[in-house]
């Protein structure tokens, strides 16, 4: 099985035109803080006039256990592939800095 990507682009035929998802919790072991989301927005607003950033917590549950996934989703209504790549690069850089500054120790439940 391939390693998960830290950030990736999701192709949409309708708005949002650009969607980048950051698998934040996989690497940080925690959710992104409001201050970190604000910093990401600052880093993006010089490239785009408007951005939607969603910090989501997904619970994957079955009879054998539960996994919590913290993901950040960046949505921009208009743009092209070049802008998408710029947003991806900034999201990746932002996430790496957040992980380096503060990460939770991930345990196997023991």
Backbone as a ProteinNet text record, in pm:
[ID]
protein_1_A
[PRIMARY]
XXXXXXXXXXXXXXXXXXXXXXXXXXXXXXXXXXXXXXXXXXXXXXXXXXXXXXXXXXXXXXXXXXXXXXXXXXXXXXXXXXXXXXXXXXXXXXXXXXXXXXXXXXXXXX
[TERTIARY]
84.9	0	88.9	57.1	137.5	119.8	224.9	217.2	119.5	46.8	-46.7	27.8	-31.5	26.5	-6.7	86.6	61.5	-44.9	-38.7	-137.6	-156.2	-278.3	-305.5	-419.4	-425.9	-527.8	-643.1	-766.5	-885.5	-944.8	-964.8	-1016.5	-1168.4	-1222.2	-1366.4	-1409	-1514.7	-1565.1	-1647	-1700.4	-1779.1	-1712.5	-1750	-1689.9	-1706	-1608.8	-1485.6	-1397.7	-1337.6	-1250.6	-1125.5	-1072.3	-951.5	-985.1	-945.8	-957.8	-827.8	-767.1	-646	-678.4	-645.2	-668.1	-533.7	-528.4	-407.5	-440.9	-373.1	-391.7	-315.4	-363.5	-292.5	-269.1	-373.5	-363.3	-271	-259.5	-171.9	-27.3	11.2	148.6	166.6	64.3	75.8	22.8	-63.3	-121.1	-223.4	-275.5	-369.9	-442.8	-540.9	-611.9	-532.8	-554.7	-494.4	-563.2	-486.3	-542.8	-601.7	-691.1	-742.2	-630.4	-528.3	-416.3	-341.8	-326.9	-260.6	-344.3	-475.6	-564.8	-554.3	-550.1	-534.3	-403.7	-296	-166.7	-173	-236.7	-252.9	-329.7	-437.7	-516.8	-431.1	-349.3	-260.1	-166.5	-115.2	-21.7	-89.1	-220.9	-291.7	-353.2	-386.6	-461.7	-384.4	-252.5	-180.3	-188.6	-230.9	-248.9	-394.6	-487	-629.9	-702.2	-811.7	-887.4	-977.9	-1013.7	-1106.4	-1075.6	-1079.6	-1050.9	-1140.3	-1179.1	-1253.1	-1161.3	-1144	-1060.5	-1146.9	-1152.8	-1232.9	-1139	-1148.2	-1074.6	-1175.7	-1158.5	-1259.3	-1200.5	-1285.9	-1249.6	-1343.5	-1288.8	-1367.6	-1343.1	-1449.3	-1438.2	-1468.9	-1371.5	-1388	-1406.1	-1524.9	-1558.4	-1607.9	-1557.8	-1613.1	-1613.1	-1646	-1656.3	-1521.3	-1412.5	-1279.1	-1210.8	-1265.3	-1200.6	-1247.2	-1175.9	-1210.5	-1082.5	-1089.5	-978.8	-1035.2	-961.6	-1001	-903.1	-956.9	-874.7	-897.9	-789.7	-796.1	-746.3	-832.9	-798.1	-834.2	-751.4	-777.5	-806.8	-916.4	-956.1	-953.9	-884.8	-873.5	-952.7	-1047.2	-1130.3	-1120.5	-1099	-1093.4	-1187.4	-1276.6	-1381.2	-1326.5	-1223.8	-1170.5	-1020	-968.1	-824.7	-789	-659.7	-609.9	-511.5	-453.1	-360.3	-238.1	-190.6	-74.6	-107.2	-224.2	-265	-283.5	-341.6	-359.8	-226.1	-125	8	70.3	49	99.3	32.7	-98.7	-171.5	-124.1	-105.6	-54.8	81.3	171.3	305.7	297.9	214.9	201.8	137	37	-28.3	69.5	149.5	248.8	350	400.3	497.9	436.3	313.8	242.8	229.3	185.3	164.8	295.7	402.9	533.4	578.7	561.3	598.8	515.6	386.5	300.2	344.2	375.6	419.5	552.1	645.3	775.3	762	669.9	652.5	586.5	488.3	414.4	343.9	376.9	306.6	277.3	170.3	132.4	201.4	241.9	298.4	185.2	207.7	107.6	141.5	40.7	62.5	-28.6	-2.4	-86.8	-191.2	-216.7	-318.8	-266.3	-136.7	-78	-38.2
-118	0	123.5	220.8	342.3	430.6	507.6	602.7	713.6	767.5	875.7	1003.6	1082.8	1211.2	1313.7	1404.5	1509.8	1605.2	1644.3	1733.5	1690.4	1706.9	1666.3	1747.7	1755.3	1830.5	1736.7	1786.2	1711.9	1783.2	1711.5	1770.8	1780.7	1902	1926.4	1989.3	1937	2001.6	2127.6	2139.6	2255.1	2318.7	2445	2509.1	2423.2	2413.9	2490.5	2436.7	2524.6	2486.6	2417.8	2468.8	2410.9	2360.9	2238.2	2183.5	2112	2152	2086.4	2032.1	1908	1846	1817.5	1844	1821.1	1715.8	1603.8	1497.6	1535	1637	1699.4	1602.3	1535.2	1447.8	1329.2	1279.7	1165.5	1200	1324.3	1365.9	1441.5	1516.1	1594.3	1518.3	1420	1346.1	1427.9	1532.3	1622.7	1703.4	1781.5	1872.8	2003.1	2074.9	2207.2	2305.4	2395.8	2495.8	2612.2	2690.3	2809.3	2905	2921.1	3009.3	2955.7	2824.8	2765.6	2783.9	2771.2	2794.8	2940.7	3033.1	3175.4	3200.8	3136.2	3152.8	3099.7	2985.8	2931	3029.2	3086.1	3183	3301.9	3353	3465.3	3428.4	3307.5	3262.5	3245.5	3226.6	3203.5	3329.8	3426.5	3542.6	3632.1	3623.1	3702.4	3637.7	3513	3443.2	3442.3	3438.9	3431.6	3540.8	3590.4	3694.9	3641	3513	3451.9	3303.4	3249.4	3107.8	3054.9	2930.6	2861.3	2753.2	2752.5	2651.6	2578.5	2447.3	2363.4	2270.1	2271.7	2176.3	2072.9	1948.2	1845.1	1729	1670.1	1550.3	1439.1	1336.5	1223.1	1104.3	1034.9	914.2	794.2	707.9	582.9	473.4	410.3	317.1	186.5	77.4	-53.8	-137.5	-264.9	-349.7	-377.2	-346.6	-373.8	-252	-134.5	-16.6	112.2	217	350	424.9	501.4	588.7	728.9	827.8	967.2	1029.9	1093.1	1154.5	1304.7	1380.8	1526.9	1572.6	1639	1682.3	1829.6	1901.6	2041	2046.8	2113.6	2125.2	2272.3	2301.4	2437.2	2441	2536.1	2547.5	2687.9	2695.6	2822.5	2810.3	2909.5	2901.8	2907.5	2988	3006.3	2985.3	2936.8	2920.4	2816.7	2805.5	2710	2614.6	2527.8	2427.6	2491.6	2601.1	2669.8	2722	2781.9	2830.1	2713.9	2605.4	2487.1	2435.9	2434.5	2389	2483.9	2614.9	2711.8	2690.7	2670	2646.5	2517	2413.3	2286.1	2304.4	2377.3	2398.3	2473.8	2575.7	2652.4	2567.7	2488.4	2401.1	2298.1	2242.9	2143	2207.6	2324.2	2395.2	2431.4	2483.3	2518.2	2395.9	2284.5	2163.4	2113.3	2114.8	2069.2	2157.1	2288.7	2378.4	2350.6	2330.5	2300	2171.8	2069.8	1941.7	1958.5	2033.5	2055.6	2134.8	2232.8	2315.9	2240.3	2156.3	2086.7	1965.7	1850.2	1730.8	1643.8	1568.5	1476.1	1342.5	1279.6	1145.6	1049.4	971.5	874.6	740.5	681.6	553.2	450	325.8	218.4	172.7	256.9	223.7	145.7	119.8	43.1	134.9
0	0	0	-80.7	-92.9	30	62.1	171.7	135.6	234.6	204.3	169.2	80.9	42.8	149.3	176.2	274.3	223.4	97	36.4	-108.2	-160.4	-298.1	-356.1	-489	-561.9	-596.6	-580.1	-619.7	-740.4	-850.6	-973.7	-967.5	-992.7	-992	-1124.5	-1187.6	-1309.2	-1278.3	-1155.9	-1114	-992.2	-960.5	-842.4	-718.1	-630.9	-642.2	-753.6	-828.3	-939.9	-888.9	-776.4	-718.4	-577.9	-549.5	-414.7	-382	-272.9	-223.5	-85.1	-62.6	68.3	133.7	262.4	341.1	446.7	442.2	541.6	667.6	733.2	844.3	959.9	1003	1119.3	1101	978.2	952.6	989.6	963.8	986.7	1118.2	1162.3	1285.5	1406.6	1382.9	1494.4	1572.2	1510.2	1576.2	1469.7	1512.8	1422.3	1409.8	1302.9	1285.3	1379.8	1437.2	1527.5	1447.3	1507.5	1438.9	1396.9	1479.5	1443.9	1322.1	1311.9	1195.7	1069.6	1081.8	967.3	923.1	1019.2	986	912.4	957	889.7	746.5	727	591.5	503.8	556	479.2	437.9	529.4	497.1	382.4	384.5	281.4	146	144.8	19.3	-39.7	44.3	-3.6	-99.9	-105.1	-205.7	-344.3	-350.7	-479.5	-523.5	-426.5	-457	-380	-434.3	-366.3	-257.4	-269.7	-175.2	-166.4	-45.6	-24.8	86.1	74	179.2	234.5	366.2	431.5	533	520	608.9	684.1	815.3	897.8	944.8	901.3	927.8	1006.4	1085.1	1160.3	1115.3	1054.8	1006.2	1099.2	1130.9	1213.2	1125.9	1111.9	1037.9	1143.2	1146.2	1253.4	1194.6	1251.7	1219.1	1346.3	1336.1	1454.6	1520	1450.8	1503.5	1563.3	1541	1596.6	1532.7	1566.8	1518.1	1483	1376.8	1338.1	1319.8	1366.9	1349.7	1252	1148	1044.3	1047.2	1066.4	1063.6	927.5	853.3	718.8	701.6	628.1	594.1	444.9	408.4	268.7	228	118.9	65.2	-64.8	-75	-194.6	-251	-382.4	-454.4	-573.6	-589.7	-692.3	-834.4	-858.1	-993	-993.5	-1105.1	-1117.5	-1221.4	-1246.4	-1345	-1278.3	-1358.7	-1306.7	-1241.2	-1297.5	-1239.6	-1099.5	-1082.1	-950.5	-853.9	-901.6	-817.5	-765.4	-851.8	-810.6	-708.1	-723.2	-625.1	-489.7	-491.8	-367.9	-302.9	-382.3	-331.5	-265	-330	-273.9	-141.3	-135.1	-10.7	98.8	62.4	160.6	214.8	127.1	169.4	264.4	228.4	311.6	447.7	446	568.8	658.9	604	683.1	742.7	663.2	715.1	831.6	819.8	930.1	1055	1037.4	1151.7	1221.4	1143.1	1199.3	1272.2	1212.6	1276.4	1406.1	1408	1526.9	1641.2	1608.6	1714.8	1656.8	1708	1664.8	1786.2	1777.2	1884.4	1858.9	1965.1	1952.4	1918.4	1814.9	1772.3	1835	1903.4	1969.3	1906.6	1937	1883	1985.1	2085.2	2184.9	2302.9	2306.7	2417	2528.1
[MASK]
++++++++++++++++++++++++++++++++++++++++++++++++++++++++++++++++++++++++++++++++++++++++++++++++++++++++++++++

